[in-house]
């Protein structure tokens, strides 16, 4: 930072301090409480070292105490206690804490931090206090309106008090209901700057984004709690009142809205809204031309005497519309006519467009939910703030499992099984998917006691859904011999829906595919939604629909239909068929299909056709993928192979000595699991390039089992840390390790990484080139690596250590390398060895029987020492480079 920039930063910080200093303690306290959730989250995710060092310089808090607290209690508890301690310390501590955050925003631009600082900077103290009080107590209302508001809140309380959970498939049990206050698990919601059209299946894409966000929280988008939705937004520099919350099917959008309304009713959220109107598009679809007032009264008829008065204060109103993707009314923002008369009849789509445009009830607030694809089709520009529901993170998943099973030991057994199977675990971010997984596992545990080692537990997504089907059919033993026909009808309906992007079906659809709603099997797969005379149906979850669409090709095999589906699936640029294809190839595995043999006869010909199609795709993989689209296509094919569990097929299709280049590509943990499976199946891969993928520790852990099969492994420029190295180093310890060239350059490694590498290299006979350049290896554990590399059995030939901050203290350990009979090239240029360490380098060169090329440039050597290096003539072919 130059002097001018530094002065500007100090000047800005002084202005920030002056603004905070104007607050009285009671004002500061209210503001601090207002931001508490954000502050706890910020303290939890910021770099502990930077955060506590800055905090120590601006407050009297004991940084060492909190560092130990975070280590002992974890980040979550540490952040809660720290934030509370600051409040209890009083005015100066609060000011110092907020100044600390202000100072950190340049080098640690966490989006929640930026949002808090922006709001403090732009919103005046009196305005903020007014907003806080308004959200807590609401507007002053006339007795009549207050009375009808109470009636309205009671109605909404009755409709949002309980969460319904689907009945276990195939059983006669009724759907269960739970108090939302007891069963609700927090969902993660993040801000999104803009929306683009999805280029692949939403579940995959959001799953990748979710896992990426999970791994890179600090670099992620702003985490948005319900309390932050209608707050100052630093992106648009105002409070938004038209908001979109998007998310894939089953991720929890409707549940989030239900909890939002429940909290408003109970006074916990936004009492600035005197009335909240909650609508579901499924229930609005039957309405033809209506007025806005008729639309409201259709759902809330008791408001009739007072609705005119209620609508005269638009700023006190919030409209919530859930499920835009299910809306059957056309929303045309380009040509919809203006609509301002709340009593005038108009198409529902026109009313919605004008509410969003704010030409109708100007000043009211609108909160809408949608699947991403639908939002992309209408454009997100109309919304001032767009968020995505990311579902469950790790802790929320654990909580869900505990709540589902009720038994801590059983929930832990189930959760650990899923955690060890990355494909299942990744999709656990979707609450309804968690329900499917927990339902299947609970049935597995019931069928065979948990102490029975022979219990079948699914290890792939396909096996999960096969177990799902088997458990349904096992609960319908009297119907199982007749199961084929209803499953065929449901399957072809599902396939039609997948190929045409239909997730809500009506009676006409069911009739077209001869689906009988009277069948007990029907209610195991589909749920019914009714409103007046309008009835529609959907599968329990989109993924259930996609599995049924794949299964039908095995139980009602038709080569022409299968080929058409495969050809169409390849043409869909929006990726709607990706999960369908994964299931299709997952079912090609005979051992997975065998689980269905008791109930259904599956075609082996379908498996042969699917595998033949995969063979046709192999040229796409064998050519080196050059851009993101080609790499994603390659990974899609890898996923098909992964679900098939057929290592022989992988080797047959791909062969050995392949080169895979995923450099500068965002690999998710699930991608890494799949890639590891491919590497193991291929037995030997010539080269794997992961440069600038910025993989996190979980990714390295999942890749680890396959890395030993790679000859040239390029892992440079990944911001890799010491804790990532054990996963890499474990590959070197494998008896059949093939790694010859390993590049770990341009990362964030320290001498601790040397210790991890050294302890795994004792028996390695394959490594010939090791590049650790552009890391900071200075320190005591550098010796461990030199000892490991000095073993006579070590085959290392090239060791690159330039720009690794080595000093004369480290040089004495380099001397050990003279015992290595294979080392021919050593580069230690651009270090700080200086004259004090030169004698160790000279001893190394003189005693080595193999070194022919030594690079020593830019090490602070004097001219005299440089001459002594050039004078070394112990070997005729020795090349010592000591100048630039």
FENNORTA-V759233 format. One record per pair of residues at least 6 apart in sequence whose C-alpha atoms are under 7 Angstrom apart, sorted by the first residue. I is the first residue (numbers start at 1). J is the second residue. D is the distance in Angstrom with one decimal. If there is no record, write none. Layout:
I:J:D
I:J:D
//
This chain:
17:99:7.0
20:95:6.5
25:91:5.7
38:112:6.5
39:83:6.9
40:79:5.2
40:80:5.5
40:83:6.2
42:112:6.7
42:113:6.3
43:79:5.3
44:75:5.2
44:76:5.9
44:79:5.2
45:217:7.0
45:218:6.1
46:218:6.7
52:63:5.4
53:63:6.9
54:100:5.8
55:97:6.4
55:100:5.6
56:62:6.8
56:63:5.7
58:96:5.1
58:100:6.6
59:93:5.7
59:96:5.4
59:97:7.0
69:78:5.9
70:78:5.0
86:93:5.6
86:94:5.9
87:94:6.3
101:113:6.9
102:117:6.5
105:113:6.9
105:114:6.6
110:218:5.7
110:219:6.6
111:221:6.1
111:222:4.7
112:222:5.2
112:223:6.5
115:233:6.8
115:234:5.6
118:234:5.8
119:232:5.9
119:234:7.0
134:271:6.5
134:272:5.3
135:269:6.8
135:270:4.5
135:271:4.6
135:272:4.9
136:270:6.9
136:271:5.7
137:271:5.9
138:271:4.4
138:272:4.4
138:273:6.9
138:274:6.8
139:272:6.3
149:275:6.9
153:265:5.4
157:262:6.1
157:265:6.4
160:258:5.7
160:262:5.7
161:179:5.9
161:180:5.8
161:262:6.8
162:177:5.9
162:178:5.2
162:179:4.4
162:180:5.0
163:177:5.4
163:178:5.2
163:179:6.1
163:180:5.3
164:175:6.7
164:176:5.8
164:177:4.4
164:178:6.6
165:175:5.8
165:176:5.2
165:177:6.0
166:175:4.9
166:176:6.7
167:173:6.1
167:174:5.5
167:175:4.1
167:176:6.5
168:439:6.7
169:472:5.6
169:524:4.5
170:472:4.3
170:473:6.9
170:475:5.3
170:476:6.5
170:521:6.8
170:524:5.3
171:475:6.2
185:396:6.4
185:400:6.9
186:396:6.8
187:389:6.9
187:390:7.0
187:391:5.0
187:392:5.7
188:389:6.0
188:390:5.2
188:391:5.4
188:392:6.3
189:223:5.8
189:224:5.3
189:225:6.7
189:387:6.5
189:388:5.5
189:389:4.4
189:390:5.5
190:221:5.9
190:222:5.3
190:223:4.4
190:224:5.3
190:387:5.5
190:388:5.4
190:389:6.6
191:221:5.9
191:222:5.3
191:223:6.5
191:224:6.5
191:386:6.0
191:387:4.3
191:388:6.3
192:221:7.0
192:386:5.4
192:387:5.2
192:388:6.7
193:386:6.8
194:380:6.8
195:376:6.1
195:380:6.2
196:376:5.7
197:373:6.4
197:376:5.0
198:373:6.2
198:574:5.9
199:573:6.0
199:574:4.5
199:575:6.1
200:573:6.7
200:574:4.6
200:575:3.6
200:576:6.5
201:574:6.4
201:575:4.4
201:576:4.9
201:577:7.0
201:578:6.0
202:248:6.4
203:248:6.3
207:426:7.0
207:427:6.8
208:668:5.7
210:390:6.0
211:668:6.2
211:669:6.9
212:668:6.1
213:220:5.5
215:696:6.2
227:269:6.7
230:239:6.1
230:240:6.0
230:241:6.6
231:239:5.2
232:238:5.3
232:239:4.3
233:239:5.8
233:240:6.9
240:384:5.7
240:385:6.4
241:364:7.0
241:365:4.5
241:366:6.2
242:356:6.4
242:365:5.8
242:366:4.8
242:367:6.1
242:383:5.3
242:384:5.6
242:385:6.8
243:366:6.2
243:367:4.9
243:368:6.4
243:383:5.5
243:384:6.0
243:385:4.9
243:386:5.9
244:367:5.9
244:368:4.9
244:369:5.7
244:383:6.3
244:385:6.4
244:386:4.8
244:387:6.2
245:368:6.1
245:369:4.7
245:370:6.6
245:386:6.0
245:387:4.7
245:388:5.5
245:389:6.8
246:369:5.4
246:370:4.8
246:371:5.5
246:372:5.7
246:387:6.1
246:388:4.7
246:389:6.2
247:253:6.7
247:370:6.5
247:371:5.2
247:372:6.1
247:388:5.5
247:389:5.1
248:371:5.3
248:372:6.7
249:371:6.7
249:542:6.7
250:430:6.1
250:431:6.4
250:432:5.2
250:541:6.6
251:389:6.8
251:391:5.3
251:430:4.5
251:431:5.6
251:432:6.8
252:391:6.6
252:431:6.4
253:369:6.6
253:389:6.8
254:322:6.5
263:269:5.6
264:270:6.3
264:271:6.7
272:316:6.2
273:316:4.5
273:317:5.3
273:318:6.2
274:316:5.2
274:317:6.2
275:316:6.7
275:317:5.2
275:318:6.5
276:317:6.1
276:318:4.8
276:319:6.0
277:318:6.3
277:319:4.9
277:320:6.0
278:319:6.3
278:320:4.8
278:321:6.3
279:320:6.0
279:321:4.9
279:322:6.2
280:321:5.7
280:322:4.7
280:323:6.3
281:321:6.7
281:322:6.0
281:323:5.6
281:324:6.4
281:326:6.1
281:327:5.3
282:326:6.2
282:327:6.8
283:531:5.7
285:327:6.3
285:328:5.9
286:534:6.5
288:347:6.4
289:345:5.6
289:346:4.8
289:347:4.5
289:348:6.4
290:345:4.4
290:346:5.4
290:347:6.4
290:348:6.7
291:342:6.0
291:343:5.2
291:344:5.0
291:345:4.1
291:346:5.9
292:342:5.1
292:343:6.5
292:351:6.8
293:342:5.9
293:343:6.0
297:303:6.7
297:304:6.5
314:361:5.4
314:362:6.5
314:363:5.5
314:364:4.5
315:363:4.8
315:364:4.6
316:364:6.7
317:364:5.3
317:365:6.2
318:364:6.2
318:365:4.7
318:366:5.7
319:365:6.3
319:366:4.8
319:367:6.2
320:366:5.9
320:367:4.7
320:368:5.7
321:367:6.4
321:368:4.7
321:369:6.5
322:368:5.7
322:369:4.9
323:369:5.3
323:370:5.0
324:369:6.1
324:370:4.8
325:370:5.4
325:371:5.8
325:374:5.4
329:348:6.5
329:349:5.1
330:349:5.2
331:349:4.8
331:350:6.5
331:353:6.2
333:353:6.3
336:350:5.9
338:354:6.7
339:351:6.7
339:354:6.1
339:360:6.4
340:359:6.4
340:360:4.8
354:360:5.3
355:361:6.8
356:366:6.9
356:382:6.9
357:382:7.0
391:429:5.0
391:430:5.4
391:431:6.6
392:429:4.4
392:430:6.6
392:431:6.9
393:429:6.3
397:428:6.9
398:415:6.8
401:411:5.4
401:415:6.6
402:408:5.9
402:411:5.2
405:411:5.5
414:441:6.7
418:424:5.8
418:425:5.4
419:425:5.4
421:459:6.0
422:670:6.2
422:673:6.8
423:460:6.4
423:461:6.5
423:670:6.1
424:460:6.6
424:461:5.9
426:670:6.7
427:433:6.7
428:434:5.1
440:467:6.5
440:468:5.5
443:471:6.8
444:456:6.9
444:457:6.9
448:455:5.8
458:464:5.0
460:643:6.6
462:583:5.6
462:586:5.5
462:587:6.9
462:643:6.8
463:592:6.1
470:596:6.4
473:480:5.8
480:599:6.0
481:599:6.8
484:600:6.7
486:515:6.7
488:552:5.7
488:556:6.6
489:513:5.6
489:514:6.0
489:515:5.3
490:515:6.2
491:548:4.8
491:549:5.0
491:551:6.9
491:552:4.9
492:513:6.8
492:549:6.4
492:552:6.5
493:513:6.0
494:545:5.2
494:546:6.7
494:548:6.1
494:549:5.0
495:549:4.1
497:503:6.1
498:546:6.5
498:576:6.8
498:577:6.7
499:577:6.9
503:538:6.0
504:536:6.5
504:537:5.7
504:538:5.0
505:536:5.6
505:537:5.1
505:538:6.1
506:535:6.5
506:536:4.6
506:537:6.1
525:539:5.7
525:540:5.8
526:537:6.5
526:538:5.5
526:539:4.2
526:540:5.4
527:537:5.7
527:538:5.6
527:539:6.1
527:540:6.2
528:536:5.9
528:537:4.6
528:538:6.8
529:535:5.9
529:536:5.4
529:537:6.1
530:536:6.6
539:545:5.8
546:579:6.6
546:580:5.0
547:580:6.3
547:583:5.9
549:580:6.8
550:580:5.8
550:583:5.9
550:584:5.0
553:562:6.5
553:606:6.7
554:602:5.0
554:603:5.0
554:606:5.8
555:601:6.4
555:602:4.9
555:603:6.3
557:603:6.4
557:606:6.3
569:577:5.3
581:640:6.9
582:639:6.6
582:640:4.9
582:643:6.3
585:610:6.6
585:640:5.6
585:643:6.3
585:644:5.4
586:643:4.4
586:644:4.3
587:593:5.9
587:644:6.9
588:607:4.5
588:644:6.1
589:644:5.2
589:645:6.7
615:653:6.2
618:653:6.2
618:654:6.8
620:634:6.9
621:634:5.4
622:654:6.8
624:660:6.8
624:661:6.9
625:631:5.3
625:661:6.8
628:665:6.7
631:662:6.8
638:674:6.6
638:678:6.9
639:674:6.3
641:650:6.5
642:674:6.0
642:677:6.7
647:681:4.8
648:681:7.0
650:678:6.9
650:681:6.0
650:682:6.6
651:681:5.9
651:682:4.9
655:682:6.2
656:682:5.4
656:683:6.8
656:684:5.5
656:685:5.9
657:684:5.8
657:685:4.4
657:686:4.4
658:685:5.1
658:686:5.5
658:687:6.9
659:685:6.5
659:686:5.6
659:687:4.7
659:688:6.0
660:687:6.2
660:688:4.9
660:689:6.4
661:688:5.9
661:689:4.7
661:690:6.7
662:689:5.9
662:690:5.4
663:689:5.7
663:690:4.4
663:691:4.5
663:692:5.8
663:693:5.8
664:691:6.2
664:692:4.8
664:693:4.9
665:693:5.4
666:693:5.8
667:693:6.8
668:699:6.8
669:698:6.3
669:699:4.6
669:702:6.6
672:699:5.9
672:702:5.7
672:703:5.1
673:702:5.1
673:703:6.0
675:703:6.9
676:703:5.0
676:705:6.2
676:706:4.4
677:706:6.6
679:685:6.7
679:706:5.2
679:709:6.3
680:706:5.1
680:709:6.5
683:709:5.8
684:709:4.8
684:710:5.9
685:709:6.0
685:710:4.7
685:711:6.2
686:710:5.9
686:711:5.1
686:712:6.2
687:710:6.0
687:711:5.8
687:712:4.5
687:713:6.0
688:710:6.7
688:712:6.3
688:713:5.2
688:714:6.3
689:713:6.3
689:714:4.8
689:715:6.7
690:714:5.9
690:715:5.3
691:714:6.2
691:715:5.2
691:716:5.1
691:717:5.8
691:718:6.5
692:716:6.8
692:717:4.9
692:718:5.0
693:718:5.9
694:718:4.2
694:719:6.0
695:718:6.3
697:724:5.3
700:724:6.5
700:727:5.9
701:727:5.3
704:727:5.4
704:728:6.0
704:731:6.5
707:731:5.8
708:731:4.5
708:732:6.4
708:734:6.6
708:737:4.6
708:738:5.7
708:739:6.0
709:737:6.2
709:738:5.3
709:739:6.9
710:738:5.7
710:739:5.4
711:738:5.2
711:739:4.2
711:740:5.1
711:741:6.4
712:739:6.1
712:740:6.0
712:741:4.7
712:742:6.2
713:741:6.1
713:742:5.0
713:743:6.4
714:742:6.2
714:743:5.0
715:743:5.7
715:744:5.3
716:743:6.0
716:744:4.9
716:745:4.8
716:746:5.5
716:747:6.5
717:745:6.7
717:746:4.8
717:747:5.4
718:747:5.9
719:747:4.7
719:748:5.4
720:747:5.1
720:748:5.4
720:749:6.6
721:748:5.2
721:749:5.2
722:749:5.3
722:750:6.5
722:752:6.2
722:753:4.9
725:753:6.2
725:756:6.5
726:756:5.7
729:756:6.7
729:757:5.3
729:760:5.8
730:760:6.1
731:737:6.6
732:760:6.2
732:761:6.1
732:764:6.0
733:760:5.1
733:761:6.1
733:763:6.6
733:764:6.1
737:766:6.6
738:766:5.9
739:766:5.9
739:767:5.6
740:766:5.4
740:767:4.1
740:768:5.0
740:769:6.2
741:767:6.2
741:768:6.0
741:769:4.6
741:770:6.2
742:769:6.1
742:770:5.1
742:771:6.3
743:770:5.9
743:771:4.6
743:772:6.6
744:771:5.8
744:772:5.2
745:771:5.8
745:772:4.6
745:773:4.6
745:774:5.5
745:775:6.6
746:773:6.4
746:774:4.6
746:775:6.0
747:774:6.8
747:775:5.8
748:775:5.8
749:775:5.3
749:776:6.0
749:777:6.9
750:775:6.5
750:776:4.8
750:777:4.6
751:776:6.9
751:777:4.2
751:778:5.8
751:779:5.3
751:780:6.9
751:781:5.1
751:782:5.2
752:781:5.8
754:781:6.0
754:782:5.6
754:784:6.6
754:785:5.2
755:781:5.5
755:784:5.6
755:785:6.3
757:785:6.8
758:784:5.9
758:785:4.7
758:788:5.4
761:788:6.6
762:788:6.4
764:794:7.0
765:794:6.3
765:795:5.9
766:795:6.7
767:795:6.3
767:796:5.7
768:795:5.7
768:796:4.0
768:797:4.9
768:798:6.3
769:796:5.9
769:797:5.9
769:798:4.6
769:799:6.0
770:798:6.3
770:799:5.1
770:800:6.3
771:799:6.1
771:800:4.6
771:801:6.6
772:800:6.0
772:801:5.5
773:800:5.9
773:801:4.6
773:802:4.9
773:803:5.6
773:804:5.7
774:802:6.5
774:803:4.7
774:804:5.3
775:803:6.8
775:804:4.8
776:804:4.7
776:805:5.4
777:804:5.5
777:805:6.3
777:806:6.6
778:805:5.7
778:806:5.1
778:807:7.0
778:810:6.7
783:813:5.5
786:813:6.2
786:814:6.4
786:816:6.4
786:817:6.5
787:816:6.6
789:817:6.7
789:820:6.9
790:816:5.9
790:817:4.7
790:818:7.0
790:819:5.2
790:820:4.7
791:819:6.6
791:820:5.9
792:819:6.2
792:820:5.2
792:821:6.1
794:820:6.7
795:822:5.6
796:822:5.9
796:823:5.6
797:822:5.2
797:823:4.0
797:824:5.2
797:825:6.3
798:823:6.1
798:824:6.2
798:825:4.7
798:826:6.1
799:825:6.3
799:826:5.0
799:827:6.5
800:826:6.0
800:827:4.8
800:828:6.7
801:827:5.6
801:828:4.9
802:827:5.9
802:828:4.5
802:829:4.7
802:830:5.5
802:831:6.5
803:829:6.7
803:830:4.9
803:831:5.4
804:831:6.3
805:831:5.1
805:832:6.2
806:831:5.3
806:832:5.6
806:833:6.1
807:831:6.8
807:832:4.7
807:833:4.1
808:833:4.3
808:834:6.4
808:836:5.6
808:837:4.0
809:837:7.0
811:833:6.6
811:837:5.5
811:840:6.0
811:841:6.8
812:837:7.0
812:840:5.3
815:840:5.5
815:841:6.3
815:843:6.5
815:844:4.6
817:844:6.7
818:844:5.2
818:847:5.6
818:848:4.2
819:848:6.7
821:849:6.3
821:850:5.7
822:850:6.0
823:850:5.8
823:851:5.8
824:850:5.3
824:851:4.0
824:852:5.2
824:853:6.2
825:851:6.0
825:852:6.3
825:853:4.7
825:854:5.9
826:853:6.4
826:854:5.0
826:855:6.3
827:854:5.9
827:855:4.6
827:856:6.5
828:855:6.0
828:856:5.4
829:855:5.8
829:856:4.4
829:857:4.6
829:858:5.8
829:859:6.4
830:857:6.2
830:858:4.8
830:859:5.6
831:858:6.8
831:859:5.0
832:859:5.0
832:860:6.2
833:859:5.5
833:860:6.9
834:859:5.6
834:860:4.6
834:861:4.8
835:861:5.2
835:862:6.6
835:865:6.7
845:851:6.9
846:874:6.5
852:877:6.1
852:878:4.4
852:879:5.9
853:878:6.0
853:879:4.8
853:880:6.0
854:879:6.2
854:880:4.8
854:881:6.3
855:880:5.9
855:881:4.8
855:882:6.3
856:881:5.8
856:882:4.6
857:881:6.3
857:882:4.2
857:883:4.8
857:884:5.6
858:883:6.7
858:884:6.7
866:882:6.3
869:880:6.9
870:880:6.5
//
